[in-house]
């Protein structure tokens, strides 16, 4: 019998440790989400500063599978990259998408604009719009910029153009 002070890692702790170790070898890849169901289905979602390729997913899955014992606990493992249209949730995702068009929803508005800057507290969106001239008749094109704190963002999605 093990002494009471000896702590045995739970299955989830083992998976998280193995995942963290495998991510150390891939510094441009980062964890978005991990879930382990009651039936031990492990779902790991990754993103990367320059994207995530199939080999990244395979390498991380192998690292985990090679260090878990199916005799101790049977499990299913899925390692995937974030999909198109998946909302951004981490500052690192906003930073990697600077220069791309986002649809950003706040509690008061929805803006589709280019992400021109992102830091630890906020993003900056830029777009052009047609507005009435200040003097005279007609409209003119006006460049707009808006800072939005992350705390105000309800959802942000990168748009995909097929032009």
LUMTIMI-46233 format. One line per 5 residues: number of its first residue (from 1); their letters; for each residue x negated, y, z negated of C-alpha. Coordinates in pm, 1 decimal, decimal comma. Layout:
BEGIN
NUM	A	X:Y:Z | ...;
END
This chain:
BEGIN
1	XXXXX	0,0:0,0:0,0 | -124,6:348,1:88,4 | -183,6:601,9:-187,5 | 101,0:856,0:-217,3 | -124,8:1145,0:-117,8;
6	XXXXX	-203,8:975,1:215,8 | 29,4:1125,4:472,4 | 119,6:925,0:779,9 | 193,0:1137,1:1086,1 | 541,4:1116,7:1224,0;
11	XXXXX	590,4:1014,7:1586,2 | 664,9:1375,8:1683,7 | 350,4:1499,3:1507,1 | 144,8:1239,8:1695,2 | 293,1:1349,4:2030,2;
16	XXXXX	241,0:1720,4:1953,9 | -122,1:1658,0:1847,8 | -192,5:1457,4:2164,3 | -25,6:1725,7:2377,2 | -223,2:2006,4:2212,1;
21	XXXXX	-548,3:1812,9:2263,3 | -472,9:1754,0:2631,5 | -383,9:2121,7:2682,4 | -725,6:2222,1:2545,9 | -873,9:2074,4:2864,8;
26	XXXXX	-639,7:2283,4:3079,1 | -657,3:2639,3:2940,8 | -444,2:2787,6:3221,7 | -153,9:2549,1:3142,6 | 72,3:2616,3:2844,9;
31	XXXXX	366,2:2458,4:2667,8 | 714,7:2598,4:2722,1 | 915,5:2333,5:2538,8 | 894,5:1987,6:2388,6 | 1187,2:1779,4:2274,5;
36	XXXXX	1208,4:1428,3:2138,8 | 1552,9:1273,2:2123,2 | 1678,3:1023,2:1866,1 | 1611,8:750,8:2124,8 | 1249,4:870,0:2160,0;
41	XXXXX	1285,6:1028,0:2501,5 | 1004,8:1284,2:2515,0 | 1057,3:1580,4:2748,0 | 765,1:1821,8:2787,7 | 802,4:2137,5:2996,3;
46	XXXXX	488,4:2324,1:3103,8 | 397,6:2643,2:3285,0 | 63,4:2781,2:3395,2 | -105,6:3111,4:3465,0 | -143,9:2999,2:3827,1;
51	XXXXX	139,9:2748,3:3822,8 | 144,8:2380,0:3729,8 | 68,1:2113,6:3984,6 | 159,9:1746,9:3987,4 | -190,9:1643,4:3880,7;
56	XXXXX	-164,6:1861,6:3567,4 | 156,3:1679,1:3469,5 | 3,3:1337,5:3544,4 | -312,4:1412,0:3342,7 | -117,0:1526,5:3038,0;
61	XXXXX	125,8:1233,0:3057,8 | -166,9:986,6:3079,8 | -343,0:1147,5:2785,2 | -32,3:1101,6:2570,7 | 53,4:751,8:2698,9;
66	XXXXX	-301,9:624,4:2653,3 | -298,0:724,3:2287,1 | 47,7:606,8:2179,8 | 127,4:244,8:2101,4 | 453,1:121,0:2256,1;
71	XXXXX	434,0:-176,0:2016,8 | 478,5:65,7:1724,6 | 740,9:283,7:1893,9 | 902,4:240,5:2235,6 | 953,0:572,8:2413,2;
76	XXXXX	1018,3:737,7:2749,0 | 797,9:1029,0:2856,9 | 865,3:1302,5:3111,0 | 619,6:1585,8:3175,1 | 741,2:1856,9:3414,2;
81	XXXXX	679,1:2214,4:3516,7 | 938,5:2486,7:3473,3 | 1180,1:2494,5:3763,2 | 1276,8:2772,8:3999,6 | 1537,9:2987,6:3833,9;
86	XXXXX	1434,4:2890,4:3481,6 | 1452,2:3194,1:3250,0 | 1123,1:3339,9:3129,5 | 1074,1:3298,1:2755,9 | 708,9:3372,1:2679,4;
91	XXXXX	502,9:3689,2:2715,9 | 245,5:3486,4:2911,2 | 513,2:3403,5:3171,9 | 596,7:3770,8:3222,4 | 228,5:3860,2:3260,4;
96	XXXXX	173,1:3588,5:3523,8 | 472,2:3718,2:3723,5 | 360,8:4082,0:3752,3 | 425,0:4191,6:4111,0 | 727,3:3963,8:4156,3;
101	XXXXX	1095,2:4056,7:4154,5 | 1295,5:3973,8:3842,8 | 1662,0:3983,6:3754,7 | 1669,3:4111,4:3398,5 | 1984,3:4110,4:3187,6;
106	XXXXX	2011,3:4324,2:2876,1 | 2318,2:4377,8:2662,5 | 2411,9:4685,2:2868,3 | 2292,3:4620,9:3226,8 | 2145,6:4387,2:3486,8;
111	XXXXX	1848,1:4512,3:3687,2 | 1683,8:4350,6:3989,1 | 1342,0:4507,9:4027,8 | 968,9:4448,2:4059,5 | 785,2:4362,3:3739,5;
116	XXXXX	497,4:4611,4:3743,8 | 358,4:4566,5:3392,0 | 392,6:4344,6:3085,6 | 222,2:4345,1:2748,2 | 289,1:4195,7:2404,7;
121	XXXXX	594,7:4415,9:2333,6 | 759,9:4517,5:2661,3 | 787,4:4492,9:3039,1 | 803,7:4768,5:3300,4 | 1033,1:4736,0:3601,9;
126	XXXXX	1012,2:4952,5:3915,5 | 1258,8:4992,2:4201,9 | 1383,0:5239,8:4459,4 | 1740,0:5361,7:4473,3 | 1942,5:5608,5:4678,3;
131	XXXXX	2080,3:5898,5:4476,4 | 2255,5:6223,4:4564,2 | 2011,2:6507,2:4639,2 | 1965,1:6754,7:4357,2 | 2006,3:7039,6:4606,3;
136	XXXXX	2223,9:7012,3:4914,3 | 2422,4:6728,1:5057,9 | 2323,2:6369,4:5125,2 | 2109,6:6119,3:4942,0 | 1740,7:6070,5:4882,7;
141	XXXXX	1530,6:5770,3:4786,3 | 1413,4:5788,5:4426,3 | 1154,3:5565,5:4259,7 | 1265,0:5446,2:3915,7 | 1063,5:5291,4:3633,6;
146	XXXXX	1208,2:5146,3:3317,7 | 1039,5:5001,9:3011,5 | 1233,4:4723,7:2843,5 | 1127,0:4579,5:2507,4 | 1138,1:4198,1:2492,4;
151	XXXXX	1386,1:4231,1:2204,9 | 1638,0:4389,3:2448,0 | 1607,0:4116,5:2714,1 | 1888,2:3861,3:2708,7 | 1760,0:3676,9:3017,2;
156	XXXXX	1495,5:3727,5:3286,1 | 1461,4:3514,8:3599,1 | 1211,6:3540,0:3885,4 | 1393,4:3575,5:4216,3 | 1291,0:3360,0:4507,9;
161	XXX	1293,6:3513,8:4856,0 | 1304,1:3286,4:5159,0 | 1217,5:3557,6:5412,6;
END
